[in-house]
Each structure stands twice: as structure tokens, then as C-alpha cells.
Amino acid sequence: MTLTGTVLDEIIVGVREDLAARRAEVPLAAVEERAAATAPARDARASLAGDGTTMGLIAEVKRRSPSKGALSEIPEPAVLAAAYAGAGASAISVLTEERRFGGTLADLDAVRARVEVPVLRKDFVVDPYQVTEARAHGADLVLLIVAALDDALLRDLHDQITGLGMQALVETHTEEEVERALALGADIVGVNARNLRTLDVDLDRAAALLRRIPAGPLAIGESAVAGVADVEAYAAAGADAVLVGEALVTTDDPAREAAAFRAVTRRGRPQQDGESR
Ligand SMILES: O=P(O)(O)OC[C@@H](O)[C@@H](O)c1c[nH]c2ccccc12
């Protein structure tokens, strides 16, 4: 797969450099040992599914982004995560990419230590080392970006994630990527309204893709939620949950905003032709 020159490629170059440095510092065997000593992963799918009546919410700890620059300092990620959890968030997303998003594995540790809800390691995972590392730092859910992976690696990383008792949020942005996620048997499929190659945002496009996901896997609408109306738009397209960063880290009252998103009625997806439940 050649994606030369896109934002996604550039991010991944940095991710690989940082990964090489960590690998030199902490050998895989040590990470494996720590992962083995970590409490078992929580069931993120069940938490996101909830009772099915209202929208699930993955609330994100996000300091900055390549598209928007600085969003919020978040000196204490655990305090923010506790506010999210107290407001009923189904899961907490912690960005661990440092160069563009200002996140660290220490943020993941801090959030993990504070909340009971499932925690997502949000990073550009391109190597098995990062999956082991996610488990070693207490992640329950790991993001896999289909656009960043060929099918063989996507499958290997997915198998590794489930083998460690975690679950994968398989992120897509095109019809072809949705097909690849479904072919993988992904249980939790995300549709990102932001194109990671260009950083353009298009919620209508994401809604159209969400409508293509059959009733079996959980469907997550990612990005571009500025307010309740956007969560309603994702719900109307059949999303079971939304993943929200910016709107939550830039408001004065993240808990109130999170509760409002979480309260939006879930609509479900229509059963598609030829689909058996
Ligand atoms: O801040 P927003 O627009 O609410 O978006 C959150 C989340 O969807 C976004 O941070 C995201 C989605 N997929 C990603 C992959 C890598 C980094 C970041 C992301």
C-alpha cells in the first residue's frame, strides 16, 4: 500500500521513530511480563452497547490535534476521565501519540488507575509491540486504523488484541475500508468523519457509511461532534455510540456535555438484505 505524502504517512513516520526509542529502552520481554501481570481487560463492547436505549459515548482525552493545534492542557488526565465516567461515559479514549496529539502512555496509566470503565488506547498502531504495550498499560480496547494497515497486518494485530483479551475498535473512512473491517469480522467498527490523509471532515459521508454496516457489529461515529445535534445525526445513521474529543476538552463543563451526548436516543440500524441475525 502506498500512501506517500499524506498526513497519515507523516504521523506514522514519527510514531515508528518513537516506537524504536521505546523498544530500545524497554525490551518486548519486559512489556510482555508487565502485560501478563495486568488485571484482565474489561468488556468494552458490552459497556458501549449498554442497555441499547441511548447512545454510547467514548469520551476522549485529547490535548491537541494536527488539524486544530492546541485544544486543552489537561494537566490531570485522570481528573478529566473521572468527570467523563461520572457523567456516564461508556469508555474513555486516551491518545498516546505524543508528537501531534500531546498524549503519552503515562496519561493512559493515570486514567486506568482512576476509572472503572473500559479504556481505549488511541494511537497509530502499526506494530505488535504497541499492542502488548497497550495491555501492559491497562488498555481494554485498541484502535486499529484500516487505512494504516495492509490486510495481513490488520488481521495479525486484530488477532493479537483479541488473544490478549482486549477488543479492537476498527476505524474506517471509505466504503472499501468498511468492507475490509467487516471481512475481518470486527465486532466494533468505527467510521471516522475525518479523513486522516487530508484532515477534511464530512459527517454526512460518515453517516452514509454507517448506514452500510449490518446490525451485528457495534458501529461508532467518530469525530466532528460539536454538539447534541451531531450526536443525533450519528444516531439517525445507525451509530450505537460516538467518539468525541474536541467538544469535550474545550467546554467549561465536560461532564454536562458528556451527559447530554450520552442521553441521545439510539435508533439502531435497519437489517440489511440477506442478513441473518
Ligand atoms: O476531536 P473530535 O473531532 O471529537 O474527534 C475525536 C476522535 O474521533 C479523533 O480524535 C480521532 C479519530 N480517529 C483518530 C485516529 C487518530 C487520532 C485521532 C483520531
The ligand as a Tripos MOL2 file, in Angstrom:
@<TRIPOS>MOLECULE
LIG
   19    20     1     0     0
SMALL
NO_CHARGES

@<TRIPOS>ATOM
      1 O1        -11.9790   15.7720   18.3910 O.co2     1 LIG1
      2 P1        -13.0750   15.1030   17.6330 P.3       1 LIG1
      3 O2        -13.3960   15.7520   16.3240 O.co2     1 LIG1
      4 O3        -14.3100   14.9090   18.5090 O.co2     1 LIG1
      5 O4        -12.5480   13.6350   17.2560 O.3       1 LIG1
      6 C1        -12.3290   12.6380   18.2330 C.3       1 LIG1
      7 C2        -11.7040   11.4020   17.5740 C.3       1 LIG1
      8 O5        -12.6420   10.8490   16.6810 O.3       1 LIG1
      9 C3        -10.4030   11.7520   16.8610 C.3       1 LIG1
     10 O6         -9.5140   12.2060   17.8420 O.3       1 LIG1
     11 C4         -9.8000   10.5790   16.0950 C.ar      1 LIG1
     12 C5        -10.4650    9.6380   15.4190 C.ar      1 LIG1
     13 N1         -9.6240    8.7310   14.8690 N.ar      1 LIG1
     14 C6         -8.3780    9.0880   15.1810 C.ar      1 LIG1
     15 C7         -7.1690    8.4660   14.8800 C.ar      1 LIG1
     16 C8         -6.0280    9.0170   15.3730 C.ar      1 LIG1
     17 C9         -6.0550   10.1780   16.1270 C.ar      1 LIG1
     18 C10        -7.2380   10.8010   16.4410 C.ar      1 LIG1
     19 C11        -8.4150   10.2620   15.9690 C.ar      1 LIG1
@<TRIPOS>BOND
     1     1     2 2
     2     2     3 1
     3     2     4 1
     4     2     5 1
     5     5     6 1
     6     6     7 1
     7     7     8 1
     8     7     9 1
     9     9    10 1
    10     9    11 1
    11    11    12 ar
    12    11    19 ar
    13    12    13 ar
    14    13    14 ar
    15    14    15 ar
    16    14    19 ar
    17    15    16 ar
    18    16    17 ar
    19    17    18 ar
    20    18    19 ar
@<TRIPOS>SUBSTRUCTURE
     1 LIG1         1 GROUP 0 **** ****
